[in-house]
Amino acid sequence: MQHIGAENKQGNISKEESRQLVKLVSLKAFEGDYKIVLIWLPELMHPFAANALLKLLEEPPAKTLFLLVSQSAEKLLATITSRTQIVQVRAFTENEVISYLQEKHGLDDTAAYQVAQLAEGSLNAATKLTSQVSSDYFTFFTDWMRNCYSYKFDKVVDFSEEFQKLGRENQKNFLLYALNLFRKVMLYGVDPSLIAYLPSNELDFVQKFSKLITQNNADKLTQELNEAHYHIERNANPKMVFVDSSIQIAQYLRNAN
């Protein structure tokens, strides 16, 4: 979306683009045998464009292949999906992302694992994150939680200075990492077998921290981190956001029951 200059606008495949597509496929190939039409995110098509595509799929030009690359196929017209062959492309596993980052980008075990936590199976996202993740999120998070639980707000203020030094992208990534780790703590509290793999130091923390996460505070803690991420994304003062969230989190952790 940045590449095509959309900025903050909603993505959309317009009526005019569908007209250009119809014109394109009507042309004969000059050298090649087949024509291949690649439509990225077809779920963003204007209704007029979707109907134009449907007509093309119903009566496709000779030797023309259509590839529709969708992230939300359920948003497409049922008449379109019924005329296509659906191929599910799975996300990469966490271990696959880690191996890729170590082999292609030379990341150490800790950095590769933290990036993989944020990439959610996307090698493209993982590659971008390699230049953004520059801190040991796990150590920062565990020390932060211990100070919150112990009501050591003088240290929390010191931590807010460190949080500010991370820079905005790193701040957002850290909060996403914190949300991911909270999710694992909650899953572990329900059933330890739901956690496929954790490094030994992270597993030890999750085991102990899960005792503080209950039905009474899990949603509140998650919401607090989400709100912190929201405010950082909108250029709020990072120190103020961090200290305010720390106070809220401290109260939730001490009032788990």
URMOUR-V249830 format. One record per residue. N is the residue number from 1. PSI is psi as a letter, one per 30 degrees, with the letter a starting at -180 (none if undefined). OMEGA is omega in whole degrees, 0 to 359 (NA if undefined). BURIAL is + if it has 9 or more other ideal C-beta (glycine too) atoms within 8 Angstrom, else -. Layout:
{{N	PSI	OMEGA	BURIAL} {N	PSI	OMEGA	BURIAL}}
//
This chain:
{{1	e	176	-} {2	e	183	-} {3	e	182	-} {4	g	175	-} {5	g	182	-} {6	f	182	-} {7	c	182	-} {8	g	182	-} {9	l	177	-} {10	k	179	-} {11	k	182	-} {12	k	173	-} {13	j	192	+} {14	l	176	-} {15	e	181	+} {16	e	179	-} {17	e	178	+} {18	e	177	+} {19	e	178	+} {20	e	179	-} {21	e	178	+} {22	e	179	+} {23	e	182	-} {24	e	185	+} {25	f	178	+} {26	f	180	-} {27	k	177	-} {28	k	178	-} {29	k	182	+} {30	e	181	-} {31	e	184	-} {32	l	181	-} {33	e	182	-} {34	l	169	-} {35	k	179	+} {36	k	179	-} {37	j	180	+} {38	j	179	-} {39	j	182	+} {40	k	182	-} {41	i	180	+} {42	f	178	+} {43	f	179	+} {44	g	181	-} {45	k	170	+} {46	k	181	+} {47	e	178	-} {48	e	180	-} {49	e	180	+} {50	e	180	+} {51	e	176	+} {52	e	178	+} {53	e	179	+} {54	e	180	+} {55	e	178	-} {56	e	180	+} {57	e	179	+} {58	e	180	-} {59	i	185	-} {60	k	175	-} {61	l	181	-} {62	k	176	-} {63	h	177	-} {64	k	180	+} {65	k	178	-} {66	k	176	+} {67	j	179	-} {68	j	182	+} {69	j	188	-} {70	k	172	+} {71	f	180	-} {72	i	185	-} {73	f	181	-} {74	f	180	-} {75	f	178	-} {76	l	174	+} {77	k	180	-} {78	e	180	-} {79	f	177	-} {80	e	182	+} {81	f	180	+} {82	f	180	-} {83	g	179	-} {84	l	173	+} {85	j	185	-} {86	k	177	-} {87	j	180	-} {88	k	178	-} {89	j	184	-} {90	l	174	-} {91	l	176	-} {92	k	177	+} {93	l	180	-} {94	e	181	+} {95	e	177	-} {96	e	178	-} {97	e	179	+} {98	e	180	+} {99	e	179	-} {100	e	182	+} {101	e	179	+} {102	e	183	+} {103	e	186	-} {104	f	185	-} {105	f	176	+} {106	g	179	-} {107	k	175	+} {108	l	186	-} {109	e	184	-} {110	e	182	-} {111	e	181	+} {112	e	181	+} {113	e	182	+} {114	e	178	+} {115	e	180	+} {116	e	178	+} {117	e	184	+} {118	f	187	+} {119	f	179	+} {120	h	174	-} {121	g	181	+} {122	j	177	+} {123	e	178	+} {124	e	178	-} {125	e	180	+} {126	e	180	+} {127	e	179	-} {128	e	184	-} {129	f	181	+} {130	f	180	+} {131	f	183	-} {132	e	182	+} {133	j	184	+} {134	g	182	-} {135	l	176	-} {136	j	184	-} {137	e	185	+} {138	e	180	+} {139	e	179	-} {140	e	182	+} {141	e	183	+} {142	e	178	+} {143	e	179	+} {144	e	181	+} {145	e	179	+} {146	e	179	-} {147	e	177	+} {148	e	182	+} {149	e	182	+} {150	g	182	-} {151	h	178	-} {152	i	187	-} {153	f	173	+} {154	e	177	-} {155	e	177	-} {156	e	178	+} {157	e	176	+} {158	e	180	-} {159	e	179	+} {160	e	176	+} {161	e	179	+} {162	e	179	+} {163	e	181	+} {164	e	181	+} {165	f	182	-} {166	f	186	+} {167	l	191	-} {168	e	181	-} {169	e	178	-} {170	e	178	+} {171	e	179	+} {172	e	180	+} {173	e	178	+} {174	e	180	+} {175	e	175	+} {176	e	177	+} {177	e	179	+} {178	e	178	+} {179	e	179	+} {180	e	180	+} {181	e	175	+} {182	e	179	+} {183	e	180	+} {184	e	178	+} {185	e	180	+} {186	e	178	+} {187	e	179	+} {188	e	179	+} {189	f	178	+} {190	e	181	-} {191	j	182	-} {192	f	182	-} {193	f	179	-} {194	f	178	-} {195	j	185	+} {196	e	183	-} {197	k	172	-} {198	k	173	-} {199	l	187	-} {200	e	181	-} {201	e	179	-} {202	e	179	+} {203	e	179	+} {204	e	179	-} {205	e	181	+} {206	e	179	+} {207	e	182	-} {208	e	184	-} {209	f	182	+} {210	f	179	+} {211	f	181	-} {212	f	182	+} {213	j	182	+} {214	l	176	+} {215	f	183	-} {216	f	185	-} {217	f	184	+} {218	e	181	+} {219	e	181	-} {220	e	180	+} {221	e	179	+} {222	e	180	+} {223	e	181	-} {224	e	179	+} {225	e	177	+} {226	e	180	+} {227	e	178	+} {228	e	178	+} {229	e	179	+} {230	e	183	-} {231	e	178	+} {232	e	180	+} {233	f	182	-} {234	g	170	-} {235	h	173	-} {236	l	178	-} {237	j	186	-} {238	e	180	+} {239	e	180	+} {240	e	179	-} {241	e	183	+} {242	e	181	+} {243	e	180	+} {244	e	179	-} {245	e	180	+} {246	e	180	+} {247	e	179	+} {248	e	181	+} {249	e	179	+} {250	e	180	+} {251	e	181	-} {252	e	181	+} {253	e	181	+} {254	f	178	-} {255	h	183	-} {256	f	185	+} {257	none	NA	-}}
//
